[in-house]
């Protein structure tokens, strides 16, 4: 891939390297909404990576990096678009976000594409984003839910679960993951007793849970959000005795779930993107030193998104999205010197001297076409009332 970028490199040189100045990046995440507890860890991760490059002599002669945070909500396309437009008006050089797939699609289609802006999401996982028109401007540090559906089906099969009911939040993320999982589970002989959508924000989910209870199943797969509809579904299921064990995909994995239910859902399990690479432990230590929890879901992906955006700019010698978008693959994949978290100044020096890097990062990141992570997963289980890592896949 890198050898194919020589012509693009000439374009970058013609555009001219930026001199010492402020580089401004937007961070558009759902700081409120159905997955709001995931946003701080992602933002802190991204800003940690950017801080490690800001002011470095090999980053455009010592240019600083500032960030503009915006609440893109999660499922409101109008709000997401408005936040993206505000960032364009503030002359950002790239946008990290959004958190949820619906908000990401809105910003991509309504803001990034019309303005030629790079958009890099830590956590938007809908399979719809794989084939969406993006003009090479969209990247994500997390794998598609087409992969998560397969992994989740394998986990159930290995645990001897043969029959489940499925409920999903009624949007791009929920429907995409539910379809992927159901297809994979049926293909290995599993039974889906019911596959039903639910709306977020309701006060009472007893009717939805009643339908699922009537259909039956050994467990209930809750493809929802941990800060809104998901816990409502679980509470209704527990209170009615419909289900006492749950399968929890990525957007249902977080402290707000374990804090709310603890041992009530003992033995429930699920999956979330994750890696047991050397870089992961390094990142956790760096995050702790910086004063935040790097083990939070998608925090590592936030770090990788921020790092790759800055490194692509450095490799391109340009902060122009039309130029540096073509260097994201070059810095993220082999060949080149492996780069772990905390080694971003080293990466900048290598690039400044004409060398190549292979960004491994916090998640052993490998980008595949079209701009998404190949990705691994962490299998988690509620043990003694808290999420515990079982294995990596």
LUMVEX-64444 format. One record per residue (C-alpha): residue in one letter; residue number from 0; x, y, z. Coordinates in nm, 4 decimals. Layout:
<rs>
+--------+-----+----------+----------+----------+
: residu : num :     east :    north :       up :
+--------+-----+----------+----------+----------+
:      A : NUM :        X :        Y :        Z :
...
+--------+-----+----------+----------+----------+
</rs>
This chain:
<rs>
+--------+-----+----------+----------+----------+
: residu : num :     east :    north :       up :
+--------+-----+----------+----------+----------+
:      X :   0 :   0.0000 :   0.0000 :   0.0000 :
:      X :   1 :   0.2732 :   0.2456 :   0.0945 :
:      X :   2 :   0.4590 :   0.1933 :  -0.2300 :
:      X :   3 :   0.1433 :   0.2922 :  -0.4166 :
:      X :   4 :   0.1331 :   0.6318 :  -0.2477 :
:      X :   5 :   0.4311 :   0.7909 :  -0.4226 :
:      X :   6 :   0.2142 :   0.9963 :  -0.6530 :
:      X :   7 :   0.0054 :   1.1117 :  -0.3612 :
:      X :   8 :   0.3193 :   1.2035 :  -0.1717 :
:      X :   9 :   0.4194 :   1.4346 :  -0.4571 :
:      X :  10 :   0.0798 :   1.6004 :  -0.4296 :
:      X :  11 :   0.1381 :   1.6496 :  -0.0582 :
:      X :  12 :   0.4760 :   1.8103 :  -0.1195 :
:      X :  13 :   0.3238 :   2.0382 :  -0.3789 :
:      X :  14 :   0.0630 :   2.1424 :  -0.1255 :
:      X :  15 :   0.3443 :   2.2346 :   0.1091 :
:      X :  16 :   0.4062 :   2.1291 :   0.4674 :
:      X :  17 :   0.2313 :   2.3276 :   0.7330 :
:      X :  18 :   0.4434 :   2.5546 :   0.9470 :
:      X :  19 :   0.4174 :   2.5865 :   1.3254 :
:      X :  20 :   0.0582 :   2.6788 :   1.3973 :
:      X :  21 :  -0.2467 :   2.5419 :   1.5707 :
:      X :  22 :  -0.4032 :   2.2261 :   1.4293 :
:      X :  23 :  -0.7660 :   2.2010 :   1.5352 :
:      X :  24 :  -0.9612 :   1.8760 :   1.5539 :
:      X :  25 :  -1.3242 :   1.8169 :   1.6390 :
:      X :  26 :  -1.4351 :   1.5451 :   1.8810 :
:      X :  27 :  -1.8008 :   1.4728 :   1.8115 :
:      X :  28 :  -1.9314 :   1.2084 :   2.0508 :
:      X :  29 :  -2.2580 :   1.1241 :   2.2238 :
:      X :  30 :  -2.1870 :   1.2900 :   2.5585 :
:      X :  31 :  -2.5601 :   1.2658 :   2.6276 :
:      X :  32 :  -2.7991 :   0.9964 :   2.5162 :
:      X :  33 :  -2.8325 :   0.6196 :   2.5310 :
:      X :  34 :  -2.4574 :   0.5465 :   2.5358 :
:      X :  35 :  -2.3321 :   0.8587 :   2.7114 :
:      X :  36 :  -2.1214 :   0.6722 :   2.9677 :
:      X :  37 :  -1.8934 :   0.5499 :   2.6862 :
:      X :  38 :  -1.8102 :   0.8974 :   2.5511 :
:      X :  39 :  -1.5691 :   1.0306 :   2.8180 :
:      X :  40 :  -1.3293 :   0.7370 :   2.7845 :
:      X :  41 :  -1.3206 :   0.7728 :   2.4055 :
:      X :  42 :  -1.2625 :   1.1474 :   2.4194 :
:      X :  43 :  -0.9937 :   1.1155 :   2.6861 :
:      X :  44 :  -0.8201 :   0.8482 :   2.4801 :
:      X :  45 :  -0.8209 :   1.0583 :   2.1638 :
:      X :  46 :  -0.6993 :   1.3680 :   2.3460 :
:      X :  47 :  -0.4191 :   1.1719 :   2.5153 :
:      X :  48 :  -0.2845 :   1.0657 :   2.1749 :
:      X :  49 :  -0.3106 :   1.4182 :   2.0401 :
:      X :  50 :  -0.1366 :   1.5615 :   2.3468 :
:      X :  51 :   0.1571 :   1.3266 :   2.2841 :
:      X :  52 :   0.2045 :   1.4818 :   1.9390 :
:      X :  53 :   0.1128 :   1.8426 :   2.0144 :
:      X :  54 :   0.4095 :   2.0777 :   2.0102 :
:      X :  55 :   0.6531 :   1.8130 :   1.8925 :
:      X :  56 :   0.9237 :   1.9615 :   1.6718 :
:      X :  57 :   0.8512 :   1.6953 :   1.4092 :
:      X :  58 :   0.4827 :   1.7814 :   1.3976 :
:      X :  59 :   0.4785 :   2.0742 :   1.1561 :
:      X :  60 :   0.7645 :   2.2520 :   1.3274 :
:      X :  61 :   0.6126 :   2.2347 :   1.6739 :
:      X :  62 :   0.2475 :   2.2999 :   1.5917 :
:      X :  63 :   0.0055 :   2.2540 :   1.8777 :
:      X :  64 :  -0.3122 :   2.0490 :   1.8569 :
:      X :  65 :  -0.6331 :   2.1781 :   2.0098 :
:      X :  66 :  -0.9675 :   2.0010 :   2.0254 :
:      X :  67 :  -1.3256 :   2.1174 :   2.0023 :
:      X :  68 :  -1.5705 :   1.8852 :   2.1743 :
:      X :  69 :  -1.9282 :   1.8565 :   2.0570 :
:      X :  70 :  -2.2237 :   1.6496 :   2.1774 :
:      X :  71 :  -2.3492 :   1.4675 :   1.8682 :
:      X :  72 :  -2.6006 :   1.2764 :   2.0824 :
:      X :  73 :  -2.6394 :   0.9239 :   1.9515 :
:      X :  74 :  -2.9508 :   0.8722 :   1.7438 :
:      X :  75 :  -3.0610 :   1.2256 :   1.6476 :
:      X :  76 :  -2.9367 :   1.2937 :   1.2940 :
:      X :  77 :  -3.0276 :   1.6626 :   1.3157 :
:      X :  78 :  -2.8203 :   1.7200 :   1.6288 :
:      X :  79 :  -2.5268 :   1.5232 :   1.4894 :
:      X :  80 :  -2.5344 :   1.7220 :   1.1658 :
:      X :  81 :  -2.5533 :   2.0522 :   1.3532 :
:      X :  82 :  -2.2507 :   1.9635 :   1.5658 :
:      X :  83 :  -2.0538 :   1.8642 :   1.2578 :
:      X :  84 :  -2.1465 :   2.1870 :   1.0802 :
:      X :  85 :  -2.0368 :   2.3893 :   1.3824 :
:      X :  86 :  -1.6992 :   2.2202 :   1.3725 :
:      X :  87 :  -1.6620 :   2.2985 :   1.0025 :
:      X :  88 :  -1.7434 :   2.6618 :   1.0825 :
:      X :  89 :  -1.4664 :   2.6560 :   1.3441 :
:      X :  90 :  -1.2173 :   2.5433 :   1.0753 :
:      X :  91 :  -1.1289 :   2.2017 :   1.2119 :
:      X :  92 :  -0.8789 :   1.9919 :   1.0179 :
:      X :  93 :  -1.0519 :   1.6625 :   1.0968 :
:      X :  94 :  -1.3332 :   1.5175 :   1.3084 :
:      X :  95 :  -1.3038 :   1.2253 :   1.5498 :
:      X :  96 :  -1.6488 :   1.0699 :   1.5896 :
:      X :  97 :  -1.9215 :   0.9965 :   1.6129 :
:      X :  98 :  -1.9974 :   0.7440 :   1.8850 :
:      X :  99 :  -2.3104 :   0.5761 :   1.7490 :
:      X : 100 :  -2.3580 :   0.4578 :   1.3943 :
:      X : 101 :  -2.6639 :   0.6714 :   1.3210 :
:      X : 102 :  -2.4907 :   0.9909 :   1.4283 :
:      X : 103 :  -2.1808 :   0.8896 :   1.2331 :
:      X : 104 :  -2.3792 :   0.8319 :   0.9149 :
:      X : 105 :  -2.5473 :   1.1713 :   0.9564 :
:      X : 106 :  -2.2161 :   1.3558 :   0.9970 :
:      X : 107 :  -2.0555 :   1.1618 :   0.7130 :
:      X : 108 :  -2.3330 :   1.2213 :   0.4621 :
:      X : 109 :  -2.4355 :   1.5733 :   0.5615 :
:      X : 110 :  -2.1050 :   1.7263 :   0.6707 :
:      X : 111 :  -1.7907 :   1.5273 :   0.5899 :
:      X : 112 :  -1.8717 :   1.4453 :   0.2275 :
:      X : 113 :  -1.9970 :   1.7924 :   0.1236 :
:      X : 114 :  -1.6970 :   1.9589 :   0.2908 :
:      X : 115 :  -1.4262 :   1.7044 :   0.2065 :
:      X : 116 :  -1.3583 :   1.6422 :   0.5764 :
:      X : 117 :  -1.1963 :   1.3315 :   0.7258 :
:      X : 118 :  -1.4193 :   1.1582 :   0.9823 :
:      X : 119 :  -1.2658 :   0.8922 :   1.2090 :
:      X : 120 :  -1.4969 :   0.7051 :   1.4464 :
:      X : 121 :  -1.3684 :   0.5047 :   1.7422 :
:      X : 122 :  -1.6907 :   0.3086 :   1.7820 :
:      X : 123 :  -1.9441 :   0.3238 :   1.4956 :
:      X : 124 :  -1.9855 :  -0.0432 :   1.4098 :
:      X : 125 :  -2.2903 :  -0.0735 :   1.1820 :
:      X : 126 :  -2.2304 :  -0.2977 :   0.8782 :
:      X : 127 :  -2.4016 :  -0.0257 :   0.6720 :
:      X : 128 :  -2.0858 :   0.1844 :   0.7060 :
:      X : 129 :  -1.8800 :  -0.0723 :   0.5160 :
:      X : 130 :  -2.0444 :   0.0000 :   0.1815 :
:      X : 131 :  -2.1490 :   0.3613 :   0.2325 :
:      X : 132 :  -2.0175 :   0.6216 :  -0.0110 :
:      X : 133 :  -1.7370 :   0.8070 :   0.1663 :
:      X : 134 :  -1.4891 :   0.9249 :  -0.1027 :
:      X : 135 :  -1.2109 :   0.7793 :   0.1120 :
:      X : 136 :  -1.2854 :   1.0223 :   0.3952 :
:      X : 137 :  -1.4272 :   0.7839 :   0.6566 :
:      X : 138 :  -1.2326 :   0.5520 :   0.8860 :
:      X : 139 :  -1.3158 :   0.3588 :   1.2012 :
:      X : 140 :  -1.0914 :   0.2079 :   1.4658 :
:      X : 141 :  -1.3444 :  -0.0636 :   1.5462 :
:      X : 142 :  -1.4497 :  -0.3673 :   1.3435 :
:      X : 143 :  -1.7854 :  -0.3958 :   1.1706 :
:      X : 144 :  -2.0724 :  -0.5657 :   1.3499 :
:      X : 145 :  -2.0763 :  -0.8126 :   1.0629 :
:      X : 146 :  -1.7774 :  -0.9594 :   1.2466 :
:      X : 147 :  -1.9202 :  -0.9141 :   1.5976 :
:      X : 148 :  -2.2346 :  -1.1056 :   1.5022 :
:      X : 149 :  -2.0227 :  -1.4033 :   1.4019 :
:      X : 150 :  -1.8103 :  -1.3882 :   1.7172 :
:      X : 151 :  -2.1167 :  -1.3613 :   1.9404 :
:      X : 152 :  -2.2734 :  -1.6644 :   1.7719 :
:      X : 153 :  -1.9503 :  -1.8609 :   1.8282 :
:      X : 154 :  -1.9500 :  -1.7665 :   2.1971 :
:      X : 155 :  -2.3046 :  -1.8945 :   2.2453 :
:      X : 156 :  -2.2291 :  -2.2128 :   2.0568 :
:      X : 157 :  -1.9209 :  -2.2841 :   2.2693 :
:      X : 158 :  -2.1256 :  -2.2281 :   2.5853 :
:      X : 159 :  -2.3902 :  -2.4721 :   2.4720 :
:      X : 160 :  -2.6677 :  -2.2170 :   2.4231 :
:      X : 161 :  -2.8956 :  -2.3329 :   2.1423 :
:      X : 162 :  -3.2028 :  -2.1093 :   2.1658 :
:      X : 163 :  -3.2328 :  -1.7329 :   2.2282 :
:      X : 164 :  -3.4732 :  -1.4449 :   2.1964 :
:      X : 165 :  -3.3354 :  -1.1246 :   2.0443 :
:      X : 166 :  -3.4369 :  -0.7641 :   2.1032 :
:      X : 167 :  -3.2616 :  -0.4744 :   1.9320 :
:      X : 168 :  -3.2713 :  -0.0973 :   1.9444 :
:      X : 169 :  -3.4553 :   0.0232 :   1.6374 :
:      X : 170 :  -3.1752 :   0.1972 :   1.4454 :
:      X : 171 :  -2.8785 :   0.1299 :   1.2145 :
:      X : 172 :  -2.6642 :  -0.0167 :   1.4903 :
:      X : 173 :  -2.9294 :  -0.2368 :   1.6472 :
:      X : 174 :  -3.0772 :  -0.3764 :   1.3280 :
:      X : 175 :  -2.7365 :  -0.4329 :   1.1680 :
:      X : 176 :  -2.5933 :  -0.6267 :   1.4607 :
:      X : 177 :  -2.9129 :  -0.8214 :   1.5256 :
:      X : 178 :  -2.9267 :  -0.9324 :   1.1621 :
:      X : 179 :  -2.5589 :  -1.0287 :   1.1612 :
:      X : 180 :  -2.5888 :  -1.2284 :   1.4829 :
:      X : 181 :  -2.9142 :  -1.4007 :   1.3884 :
:      X : 182 :  -2.7786 :  -1.5077 :   1.0511 :
:      X : 183 :  -2.4582 :  -1.6452 :   1.2051 :
:      X : 184 :  -2.6384 :  -1.8197 :   1.4911 :
:      X : 185 :  -2.8871 :  -1.9905 :   1.2612 :
:      X : 186 :  -2.6036 :  -2.0999 :   1.0324 :
:      X : 187 :  -2.4484 :  -2.3025 :   1.3164 :
:      X : 188 :  -2.7794 :  -2.4588 :   1.4163 :
:      X : 189 :  -2.9042 :  -2.2102 :   1.6746 :
:      X : 190 :  -3.2694 :  -2.1107 :   1.7113 :
:      X : 191 :  -3.3951 :  -1.7515 :   1.7219 :
:      X : 192 :  -3.7356 :  -1.7681 :   1.8912 :
:      X : 193 :  -3.8175 :  -1.4025 :   1.8236 :
:      X : 194 :  -3.6338 :  -1.0992 :   1.6850 :
:      X : 195 :  -3.8092 :  -0.7810 :   1.7933 :
:      X : 196 :  -3.7195 :  -0.4125 :   1.7878 :
:      X : 197 :  -3.7556 :  -0.1849 :   2.0888 :
:      X : 198 :  -3.7571 :   0.1937 :   2.1117 :
:      X : 199 :  -3.5223 :   0.3753 :   2.3468 :
:      X : 200 :  -3.6464 :   0.6117 :   2.6150 :
:      X : 201 :  -3.9583 :   0.4238 :   2.7249 :
:      X : 202 :  -4.0547 :   0.4055 :   3.0911 :
:      X : 203 :  -4.2005 :   0.0557 :   3.0665 :
:      X : 204 :  -4.0843 :  -0.2407 :   2.8576 :
:      X : 205 :  -4.3173 :  -0.5025 :   3.0046 :
:      X : 206 :  -4.5096 :  -0.5453 :   2.6773 :
:      X : 207 :  -4.1904 :  -0.6085 :   2.4775 :
:      X : 208 :  -4.0583 :  -0.8495 :   2.7382 :
:      X : 209 :  -4.3946 :  -1.0280 :   2.7491 :
:      X : 210 :  -4.3724 :  -1.1044 :   2.3783 :
:      X : 211 :  -4.0199 :  -1.2367 :   2.4175 :
:      X : 212 :  -4.1147 :  -1.4472 :   2.7176 :
:      X : 213 :  -4.3978 :  -1.6054 :   2.5192 :
:      X : 214 :  -4.1570 :  -1.6923 :   2.2394 :
:      X : 215 :  -3.9141 :  -1.8513 :   2.4852 :
:      X : 216 :  -3.5404 :  -1.9068 :   2.4678 :
:      X : 217 :  -3.2612 :  -1.9965 :   2.7056 :
:      X : 218 :  -3.1304 :  -1.6409 :   2.7164 :
:      X : 219 :  -3.2251 :  -1.2931 :   2.5961 :
:      X : 220 :  -2.9870 :  -1.1174 :   2.3574 :
:      X : 221 :  -3.0128 :  -0.7421 :   2.4246 :
:      X : 222 :  -2.8744 :  -0.5453 :   2.1304 :
:      X : 223 :  -2.9331 :  -0.2099 :   2.2953 :
:      X : 224 :  -2.7658 :   0.0833 :   2.4674 :
:      X : 225 :  -2.6391 :   0.0606 :   2.8216 :
:      X : 226 :  -2.7710 :   0.4006 :   2.9309 :
:      X : 227 :  -3.1277 :   0.3834 :   2.8046 :
:      X : 228 :  -3.3427 :   0.1073 :   2.6515 :
:      X : 229 :  -3.1090 :  -0.1800 :   2.7348 :
:      X : 230 :  -3.1332 :  -0.1596 :   3.1145 :
:      X : 231 :  -3.5081 :  -0.1053 :   3.0879 :
:      X : 232 :  -3.5417 :  -0.4322 :   2.8988 :
:      X : 233 :  -3.3278 :  -0.6160 :   3.1553 :
:      X : 234 :  -3.5194 :  -0.4734 :   3.4517 :
:      X : 235 :  -3.8549 :  -0.5722 :   3.3034 :
:      X : 236 :  -3.7260 :  -0.9215 :   3.2277 :
:      X : 237 :  -3.5944 :  -0.9686 :   3.5811 :
:      X : 238 :  -3.9031 :  -0.8270 :   3.7503 :
:      X : 239 :  -4.1380 :  -1.0519 :   3.5534 :
:      X : 240 :  -3.9158 :  -1.3576 :   3.5753 :
:      X : 241 :  -3.9075 :  -1.3814 :   3.1953 :
:      X : 242 :  -3.5277 :  -1.4140 :   3.1761 :
:      X : 243 :  -3.2478 :  -1.4096 :   3.4300 :
:      X : 244 :  -2.9494 :  -1.4422 :   3.1941 :
:      X : 245 :  -2.8594 :  -1.2068 :   2.9127 :
:      X : 246 :  -2.6273 :  -1.1844 :   2.6147 :
:      X : 247 :  -2.4734 :  -0.8359 :   2.6033 :
:      X : 248 :  -2.3052 :  -0.7042 :   2.2862 :
:      X : 249 :  -2.0637 :  -0.4101 :   2.2870 :
:      X : 250 :  -2.3007 :  -0.1183 :   2.3541 :
:      X : 251 :  -2.4341 :  -0.3027 :   2.6594 :
:      X : 252 :  -2.0917 :  -0.3525 :   2.8172 :
:      X : 253 :  -1.9935 :  -0.0924 :   3.0728 :
:      X : 254 :  -1.9944 :  -0.0001 :   3.4394 :
:      X : 255 :  -2.3441 :   0.1466 :   3.4254 :
:      X : 256 :  -2.4811 :  -0.2039 :   3.3571 :
:      X : 257 :  -2.2786 :  -0.3878 :   3.6201 :
:      X : 258 :  -2.3448 :  -0.1096 :   3.8730 :
:      X : 259 :  -2.7182 :  -0.1240 :   3.8073 :
:      X : 260 :  -2.7657 :  -0.5011 :   3.8190 :
:      X : 261 :  -2.4590 :  -0.6617 :   3.9740 :
:      X : 262 :  -2.5212 :  -1.0208 :   4.0782 :
:      X : 263 :  -2.8804 :  -1.0065 :   3.9537 :
:      X : 264 :  -2.7428 :  -1.0888 :   3.6094 :
:      X : 265 :  -2.4597 :  -1.3136 :   3.7281 :
:      X : 266 :  -2.3340 :  -1.5310 :   3.4440 :
:      X : 267 :  -2.4553 :  -1.3014 :   3.1680 :
:      X : 268 :  -2.1918 :  -1.2527 :   2.9023 :
:      X : 269 :  -2.1075 :  -1.0696 :   2.5825 :
:      X : 270 :  -1.8461 :  -0.9212 :   2.3534 :
:      X : 271 :  -1.6758 :  -0.5866 :   2.3047 :
:      X : 272 :  -1.3866 :  -0.4953 :   2.0735 :
:      X : 273 :  -1.0568 :  -0.5507 :   2.2495 :
:      X : 274 :  -0.7053 :  -0.6896 :   2.2303 :
:      X : 275 :  -0.4533 :  -0.8564 :   2.4590 :
:      X : 276 :  -0.1593 :  -0.7104 :   2.2679 :
:      X : 277 :   0.1395 :  -0.5532 :   2.4383 :
:      X : 278 :   0.0129 :  -0.2124 :   2.3341 :
:      X : 279 :  -0.3107 :  -0.2595 :   2.5244 :
:      X : 280 :  -0.1409 :  -0.2887 :   2.8623 :
:      X : 281 :   0.0868 :   0.0034 :   2.7796 :
:      X : 282 :  -0.2178 :   0.2132 :   2.6991 :
:      X : 283 :  -0.3914 :   0.1199 :   3.0243 :
:      X : 284 :  -0.0856 :   0.2389 :   3.2172 :
:      X : 285 :  -0.0657 :   0.5640 :   3.0210 :
:      X : 286 :  -0.4348 :   0.6312 :   3.0775 :
:      X : 287 :  -0.4029 :   0.5692 :   3.4513 :
:      X : 288 :  -0.1111 :   0.8113 :   3.4671 :
:      X : 289 :  -0.3239 :   1.0662 :   3.2796 :
:      X : 290 :  -0.6056 :   1.0287 :   3.5321 :
:      X : 291 :  -0.8710 :   0.8294 :   3.3469 :
:      X : 292 :  -0.9763 :   0.4682 :   3.3001 :
:      X : 293 :  -0.8283 :   0.3325 :   2.9800 :
:      X : 294 :  -1.0054 :   0.0000 :   3.0232 :
:      X : 295 :  -1.3415 :   0.1645 :   2.9501 :
:      X : 296 :  -1.5036 :   0.0272 :   2.6316 :
:      X : 297 :  -1.3730 :   0.2004 :   2.3178 :
:      X : 298 :  -1.1242 :   0.4191 :   2.5047 :
:      X : 299 :  -0.8382 :   0.2344 :   2.3329 :
:      X : 300 :  -1.0074 :   0.2869 :   1.9974 :
:      X : 301 :  -1.0369 :   0.6570 :   2.0778 :
:      X : 302 :  -0.6624 :   0.6726 :   2.1340 :
:      X : 303 :  -0.5937 :   0.4938 :   1.8064 :
:      X : 304 :  -0.8269 :   0.7211 :   1.6104 :
:      X : 305 :  -0.6539 :   1.0322 :   1.7437 :
:      X : 306 :  -0.3076 :   0.8899 :   1.6875 :
:      X : 307 :  -0.3741 :   0.7827 :   1.3292 :
:      X : 308 :  -0.5247 :   1.1162 :   1.2334 :
:      X : 309 :  -0.2195 :   1.3044 :   1.3598 :
:      X : 310 :   0.0301 :   1.0581 :   1.2138 :
:      X : 311 :  -0.1411 :   1.0631 :   0.8743 :
:      X : 312 :  -0.1064 :   1.4426 :   0.8707 :
:      X : 313 :   0.2610 :   1.4143 :   0.9584 :
:      X : 314 :   0.3224 :   1.1526 :   0.6895 :
:      X : 315 :   0.1413 :   1.3628 :   0.4303 :
:      X : 316 :   0.3162 :   1.6807 :   0.5426 :
:      X : 317 :  -0.0234 :   1.8432 :   0.5189 :
:      X : 318 :  -0.3271 :   1.9084 :   0.7361 :
:      X : 319 :  -0.5496 :   1.9208 :   0.4295 :
:      X : 320 :  -0.8026 :   1.6343 :   0.4599 :
:      X : 321 :  -0.7974 :   1.5852 :   0.0816 :
:      X : 322 :  -0.4265 :   1.5061 :   0.1112 :
:      X : 323 :  -0.3749 :   1.3271 :   0.4420 :
:      X : 324 :  -0.6717 :   1.0909 :   0.3955 :
:      X : 325 :  -0.4525 :   0.8970 :   0.1511 :
:      X : 326 :  -0.1859 :   0.8372 :   0.4164 :
:      X : 327 :  -0.3984 :   0.6748 :   0.6880 :
:      X : 328 :  -0.3348 :   0.3239 :   0.5550 :
:      X : 329 :   0.0340 :   0.4005 :   0.5101 :
:      X : 330 :   0.0885 :   0.4767 :   0.8777 :
:      X : 331 :  -0.1473 :   0.2111 :   1.0147 :
:      X : 332 :  -0.0183 :  -0.1007 :   0.8384 :
:      X : 333 :   0.3091 :  -0.2775 :   0.7613 :
:      X : 334 :   0.5770 :  -0.2337 :   0.6471 :
:      X : 335 :   0.7472 :  -0.0022 :   0.8908 :
:      X : 336 :   0.8688 :   0.0375 :   1.2481 :
:      X : 337 :   0.6024 :  -0.0908 :   1.4937 :
:      X : 338 :   0.4612 :   0.1920 :   1.7048 :
:      X : 339 :   0.2993 :   0.1328 :   2.0450 :
:      X : 340 :   0.1070 :   0.3800 :   2.2632 :
:      X : 341 :   0.3359 :   0.6463 :   2.4031 :
:      X : 342 :   0.5736 :   0.6157 :   2.1074 :
:      X : 343 :   0.4114 :   0.8835 :   1.8950 :
:      X : 344 :   0.7096 :   1.1231 :   1.9189 :
:      X : 345 :   0.9285 :   0.8375 :   1.7932 :
:      X : 346 :   0.6848 :   0.7826 :   1.5049 :
:      X : 347 :   0.6934 :   1.1520 :   1.4151 :
:      X : 348 :   1.0739 :   1.1470 :   1.4067 :
:      X : 349 :   1.0772 :   0.8426 :   1.1789 :
:      X : 350 :   0.8308 :   1.0057 :   0.9411 :
:      X : 351 :   1.0231 :   1.3340 :   0.9422 :
:      X : 352 :   1.3358 :   1.1427 :   0.8382 :
:      X : 353 :   1.1569 :   0.9737 :   0.5501 :
:      X : 354 :   1.1038 :   0.6373 :   0.7210 :
:      X : 355 :   0.7968 :   0.4170 :   0.7481 :
:      X : 356 :   0.5897 :   0.3198 :   1.0495 :
:      X : 357 :   0.3440 :   0.0432 :   1.1281 :
:      X : 358 :   0.1082 :   0.1807 :   1.3919 :
:      X : 359 :   0.0152 :  -0.1044 :   1.6258 :
:      X : 360 :  -0.1364 :   0.1188 :   1.8873 :
:      X : 361 :  -0.3605 :   0.0248 :   2.1773 :
:      X : 362 :  -0.5639 :  -0.2358 :   1.9867 :
:      X : 363 :  -0.3113 :  -0.4055 :   1.7558 :
:      X : 364 :  -0.4805 :  -0.2039 :   1.4837 :
:      X : 365 :  -0.4781 :  -0.3248 :   1.1244 :
:      X : 366 :  -0.6893 :  -0.1266 :   0.8798 :
:      X : 367 :  -0.8629 :  -0.3091 :   0.5978 :
:      X : 368 :  -1.0632 :  -0.1748 :   0.3107 :
:      X : 369 :  -1.2797 :   0.0252 :   0.3277 :
:      X : 370 :  -1.1185 :   0.2096 :   0.6188 :
:      X : 371 :  -1.2156 :  -0.0130 :   0.9098 :
:      X : 372 :  -1.0284 :  -0.2207 :   1.1644 :
:      X : 373 :  -0.9920 :  -0.5946 :   1.1141 :
:      X : 374 :  -1.0419 :  -0.6132 :   1.4870 :
:      X : 375 :  -1.0412 :  -0.8571 :   1.7751 :
:      X : 376 :  -1.2951 :  -0.9034 :   2.0533 :
:      X : 377 :  -1.2923 :  -0.9412 :   2.4293 :
:      X : 378 :  -1.5371 :  -1.1966 :   2.5672 :
:      X : 379 :  -1.6707 :  -1.0718 :   2.9002 :
:      X : 380 :  -1.8899 :  -1.2217 :   3.1720 :
:      X : 381 :  -2.0585 :  -1.0900 :   3.4832 :
:      X : 382 :  -1.8760 :  -1.2543 :   3.7737 :
:      X : 383 :  -1.9361 :  -1.1439 :   4.1329 :
:      X : 384 :  -2.1444 :  -0.8593 :   3.9930 :
:      X : 385 :  -1.8796 :  -0.7078 :   3.7640 :
:      X : 386 :  -1.7670 :  -0.7467 :   3.4043 :
:      X : 387 :  -1.4663 :  -0.9787 :   3.3857 :
:      X : 388 :  -1.2619 :  -1.0645 :   3.0780 :
:      X : 389 :  -1.2897 :  -1.4346 :   2.9896 :
:      X : 390 :  -1.0784 :  -1.4511 :   2.6752 :
:      X : 391 :  -0.9796 :  -1.2639 :   2.3608 :
:      X : 392 :  -1.0923 :  -1.3637 :   2.0137 :
+--------+-----+----------+----------+----------+
</rs>
